Amino acid sequence: MTDAPTPPTDDIAALAKGGRTNVFGFVLRLVARLPFLFIAGRVYGPEIVGRFALAVLVVELAALIATLGLKRGLAQALSSTTRPHAHVVWDALAVAFILSVAASALLFVFPQIMYPNSQVIGFERLLPLVVFAIAWSDVSLAALAYRLNVKAAVTARAVVEPWTISIAAWCLSYYSTRDGLIMSYVLAMAAALAASIIPFVRSYGLPVGWSPHLGPMLALVKRNMPLAGADAIEWGTRNVDRFILGLLFGPATVGVYYMAQQVASLPQKLKTSFDPVLGPVITHSLADGDKAAVARQVRQVGFWIITAQAALALAGSIPASGVMGVVGREFVSGAGALSFLLIAEVFAAKGAVSEAALVYIARHRNLMISLALLAFQVALSFALVALMRRLGWPEPWAAAGPAVALVTSVSIGSVVKSGLLSKLLGHSVRDFRPAFVWAVLAAALVGSAIMQLPRRYEWAEMLFGIPIILATYFAILWRWAFRPEDKALFHKSAAAGEAHLPTDRYKV
């Protein structure tokens, strides 16, 4: 079942072109997100950040449920309908609106769900009003993704949202260091909604002659419950650790972990950056019955993502104390959690990319596997925290227990899901390259040597150490691991296949 390397093809060229656009968006998101982390850590402190982290966690879960899998299922609905696409999408927005109102009402009546380890204060009770904005933004961007418009997602998620929350958090800190973070989040979500709806209306138009057909849309929702479950479980895998900490520790500990989680989640956004183009390319290949192409696409994108995530893991985990110290000395205790979370993103990549195909060809089995893994992660998280406390380990170490559980769970998930997908496609989706291992080891050795500098040179570890680590890593990869299809991600030449790209099918 081993597939030999192939020269770049049209689908890989499409993925490379969309990948360049989205990786650029990832860089924008990274640049914009760092000021928010710095402001939140330095100005608001661990306790306020911890309260904010738990509240946002619950609100985003409510918004995810309100979309009911439409982010993924909408593409199938649009490809199989005879109605005007604008009418179908507005049906989806109507369903999302109804469910958002219901979710907001529940959280407004029972705000303690958002704050399980502290009292509700200030404007915090009003936070659920933003559920609608998140859900509509997600559905609008999903509709645009069907037409492979990735620019809108990059603008909304990588420019408007992070810069709005960063600027608002700074300005509102002069008004209230208690409510400033919550208010800045609301403003950011509202701005992201505007940045999503405007290009959506330009692309699909207003619903002229539209009357709601909620029956077919609810039938779609029912049919796509496995997709909704996959979305919810993937989200839960990345966030249940934070909620567990909220039940077992105080807000300050949650705040420290949240900061580590936010830094570590930046690599995870690399995978989601490929979703707008990966999903449509996979569905086109499945519609053509070309399983070999699907396997090739999963292998290629999986390698790209793992390569980039490993680079960020090396750059963030080796000088972890310095990285956490940037957002505030109170957050240095989260260095251990940061290292485990960054490693988890590398191990999770193959499973996440495999799931992009499994949700279309084995949705129920994928859902059952994900449920079992999530249950295992939750049980292991509680067990590790209890064990570390019994052994008398310091609280920061015990608080890293859920991160260790995450690494274990996603590693098992990647093995199981990639194996299942390989079996179903009849072609391997795994792409092991020995040079990748050597690149990681070499960069780790170089980084470890640099970290031996005296403490007074910690600034040099960050300023010069990280670039040297990355240079070592990518030099080995480029020379011994990258193939022509990998280098297509970095070039716009005809050799990468873009000169012959079928733009009517893979327009990005």
C-alpha positions, 0 to 999 in steps of 0.5 A: 500500500506504499505510494511512490512520490509523484510530481506535483499534480493539479490537486496538489498545486491547488492545495499549495496555492491555497496553502500559501494564502492561508499560511500567510493568513496564519502569519498574520494571525500570529503577529496579531495574536501576540499583542493580545497575549502580552496585553492580557498577561501584563495588564489583566493578570492570571486571575482575570485571564482565567475567568475570561478563558472559562467564559469564552470556552463555554460561549464558543461551545454554544456557538459550535452547537448552534451551527450543528455541523453546517460548517462542514455539511453546507458544502454537501447541501450546496452541491446536491441542491436544485434551489438557488445557493443563496436560498440554501445558505440563508436557510442555514443562517436562519437555523443558526440564528434560532439555535443561537438565541436558544443557547444564549438564553440558556447561558443568560439564565444560568451564567454560572455555567460560564464561571464554575469556580468564581462569582459572576461580576460586572458585564459577564452575564451579557457575554452570551449575546455574542453566540449569534455573531460567532455562529453566523460568522462560521456559517458565512465563511463556510458558504464562502469556502464552498466557492474556495474564497479563502481571502474572506476567512483570512481577513476575518480570522487573521486580521480583523478578529485578532487585531480588534481584540488586541487593540480593544483589550489595551484601550478598555484596560483604562476603563476597567481591568475587570470587564475589559477582556470580556468587552474586547472579545465581544467587539472582536466577534462583532467585527469578525461577523461584519468581515464575514457577512460583507463578502458573503453578501457580495458573493451570494447576494441578498435572498431575493425571493427567499422563503425559509425552507427549514424542513429540508435544512433541519433534515440536513442538520439531522443527517449531518449530526455525525459531522456536528459531533466531529466538530464538537469532539475536535473542539472538545479535545482541544478545550476540555483540559481547560474546563477540567482545570476550572473544576479542580483549580482556581482562576489564576491557575486556569489563566496560566494554563490558558496562556500556554494553551493560546501559544500552543494553539497557534500551530493548530491553526495551521491545520484549520488554515488548510481546511477551506481548500482541503475539504473541497479538493477532497470532496471533488476527488471522492465524487470522481471516485479517485481514492488514490488522489485523496490519499495523496492529498492527505499525505501531502497536507499532513506532511506540510502541517507536521513540518510547520508544527514541529518547527513551532514546537521546537521554537516554543518548547526548548526556550519555554520559560522565556516564551511564557515569561514574555507574557508575564513572570507570573506565567513562567510556571506554565512552561511545562504545560506549554511544552506538552501542548506544543508536542500534542499539536505535532502528534495530532496533525496526522489524525486531524488531516485524516479526519478531513476525509473520514468525515465524508467516507466513514463519519459514524466510525470516525465519530465513535473513535473520537468519542472514545478518545475524548472519554479516555482523555477526560478520565486520564486528565482527572487521574493524572491530577489526582496522582500528582496531588497524592504524590505531593507534586507542586501545583504547576506540575499537577496542572500540567496533567491534562496536557499530558493526557492530551498528548497521549490521546491525540497520539493514539487518535492519529495512529487509529484514524490514519490507519482506518483511512488507509484501509478504506482508501486502499492507499497509505496516508502515512508519509514517514521521512527519516530526514524529518527525524534527523532535522528535529534531533539536530535542531533540538541538540542545537537548541539545548546547547544554546539554552546552556547560556548563563541566565543573564543571557536569557535575552540572547536565547530568545533573540538568537536561539530561536532563529538558529533552531529554525535555520538548522531544522529547515536547512536539513529538511530542504536538502534531504526531506523536501520533494518537488511537490513540497517545494510547490508550496513555496513557488509560483512557477509552472513547475509547481503545476499552477500554470496548468491549474484548472481554475474552474474547479480549484479556484482559490 
